[in-house]
Amino acid sequence: NQAMQLKSPSAVSVFERGWLSSNNVLLHGDDGATLIDSSHCLHAEQTIALLRNALRPGETLTTLVNTHLHSDHCGGNAALQRAFGMRTVIPPGEADAITHWDEDALSYRATGQRIERFAHDALLRPGESLTVGKRSWQALAAPGHDPHSLILFDAQDGVLISADALWENGFGVVFPELDGEQAFDDVAAVLGLIERLSPRLVIPGHGAPFADVTAALQR
């Protein structure tokens, strides 16, 4: 649970978290910082402390972006909204379910996921870009683990925020398959996309960032 400063022009801080929480990725910019994913609600106080320690003097947290809406990635949203008052941006696929807080549509009830209700302010759609400072991160659809998940790619620096689409040793559980929906083809397509992007560095949803992307894809 330590913040690791990546020595790259894109000014990225990564908080590698323990199990039950996703990693947090803090993108620094002159006009404010953006956080990718908020981890689990049980670790919300720690997430807030990590952020306050990592924000630069005078820097504010202006935006929170969720790659997808599993509780280990968005469970801290409500607590961070209270602490920082930033705007919250989510993928579009389950926006209506979030607005009406439909725990069945979100699968929270069926899977026993513990999460505090939160609101969202905007959507980040596949193909759109997220600009932080002078860096642009393209949002790309990454179905498989979750049908609505996004990955974010900074083509200038070759940095990929892969969420649960690719870890150094595997990828996230393919939840649609558990419901009898075919999704392994989606997994293969997303891994193929990552191979074509040829990132020099991957920041996964769980585990340490890694540079040997070819080996991870082979595994």
N, C-alpha and C positions, 0 to 999 in steps of 0.2 A: 504493500500500500504506500508506495513512494512515488513522488512526482519525478518524472524523467524528462529533462529538457533535451529535445532533439536539436542538434546543431545543424539546422538547415535554414535557408532563407525564408521559408514559410512560417517560421516562428511558431512551432507547435509544442505544447507541453502535454505529455501523456501521463495519466494516473493509472498505473497497472493495479487493478483491484483484486481482492480475494474472491473465492467462490460465492455465488449468489448475486454478486454485483458485476455488471459489465465494466470494462475500462471506460474512462472518461478522456476525451480529447479536447484540449483547450486551444483554440485558434486565436492568436493575439493579433490585434490590429489597432492602428492609430485612432480609429473611430469607435473602439470598443471591442471586447472579446466575445467569441462565440464558443459555447460548449456543445460538444457532440455527445449525447447520451448522459443520463443522470444517475445511473445505477439503481440499486434496490432501495426501497423505503426504509428497510432496517438499518441501512448504512448512511442515511441521509445527513445526519449530523457530521459524520466524517467527510462526506463529499463537500459539504459547505466549508468545513475547515480547510480541506485541501485547496479549494478554489480561492479562499481568502488569502491563503499563503502564496498561491501561484500568480494571482493577479498583480500586475506591475503597479508601481506607485501612480496613482491618478487614473488607472485603467478601471473601467466598469464592465460588468458582464451585461451585455445588451441582448443576447439571443441564446436560446437553447434549441438545439435541433435533435430530434430522435430519429435514429436510423430505422427503427421499427418499434412496435408497441408491446413487446413482452416486458414483464414486470422488472426483469433485471436490467433493462435499458431505460425504462421511463418511470420507474417506481419512485424516484426522487424528485419528479417534476413539481409536485405540489409544494414540497418543502423548499425547493429552490425558488419557486415563484414568490413565496412569502419572504424569503431571505434577500432576494436580489431584485425582484420586480421586473425581470427581463421578459421579452416576448418569447413565446413558445411556438415552434414550427414542427409539424409532423408530416409524414407521408400522407397522400390523399386517400388511400384505400379504405381506411377505417375512421375517417374524419367524422362521418355521421354517427357512428357508434360512440365515439368519444364525446361528441356534443350531447347526445342523449344518455350517455353513460350506460350503455347496454352491455353488461358484463357477460351475457350469453354470446352475443355477436363477437365480443372481444376475446372470448374463450377463457376469461378470468375465472368464472364460476366453475366451469367444468374441470379445469386444471388446478383449481385451488390456489391460484396466484393471489398473493396479498399485495394490494396496491391502494393508494389513496387517490381519490378522484381529483382530476386536474382538468383545466381548460386549455384550449389552444387558440392561437391568434392568427396563424397563417399556415399555408401548405407549401411543401417542397415537392414538386412533381418530377418524375424521371425526365431527364433532358434539360432541366433547368439548372442554373448555376447559383452557387452560394459564394458571394464575394466577401472576403474578410481582409481588410487592409488592401494590399496590392495583389493578393492571391485569389484565384478563382477555383472553386471546387465544383466539378460537375457531378450532379446527382444521377445515378444510373440504377435502373431497376435490377434487383437481385433476388428474384423469387426462388423458392426452394425451402430453406429453413423456415421462412415466413413468406407468404405470397405477396406481401406488400412492402418488403424490406428494400432499403436503399443502400448503396455503397457510394462513397464520395472520392473523387479522383482529382488531384492537383497535377495536371499534365506538365506544368512548367518545372516542378521539382520531382515529378514521378512518385508522389506519395499517395498511397491508397488507404483510405479508411474502410476496412472490409467488413466491419460488424461481424456477423456470424456466418458470412458466406465463405470465408476462408480463415482458418487459424494456421499456426505453424505445423500442427499435427492434427489435421482434420477440419471439421466444420460443424456447425450447430445441428442438433437433431432436426430431421426433416419432418416437421409436425404434420403437414398435410397427409403424409403417408400413413400416419397413425390413425387418421380418419378415413382411410381407404381411398384417398385422392392421389393420383399419380403425380409425383413431383421430382423424382430423381432426374428426369430429363431436364427440368429447370435447373437443378444443381449443376449438371454437366454443362449446360449452356452458360451459366454464370462463371464457372471455372474457365471455360473457353474464353469468355469475355476478359477475365482477369489476365489470362495468358496473352491475349492480343494487346491489352493495355501495357504490358511489360513494365510494371512498376519497379522502381529501384528499392522501395521500402513499403512494407505493409504494416499498418497499425490495426491489429485484429480486435474483435470485441472482447476477447479473453486471451490472456497470455501476453508475453512480451512482443514488442515490435520485432520484425525480422526482415532481413535483406535477401536471403536465399529463397526467392519466390519460386524458382523452377523446382527445387527440391520439395517445397511444400505442396505444389501442384501435383507432383508425381506421387507423393504420399497420399 
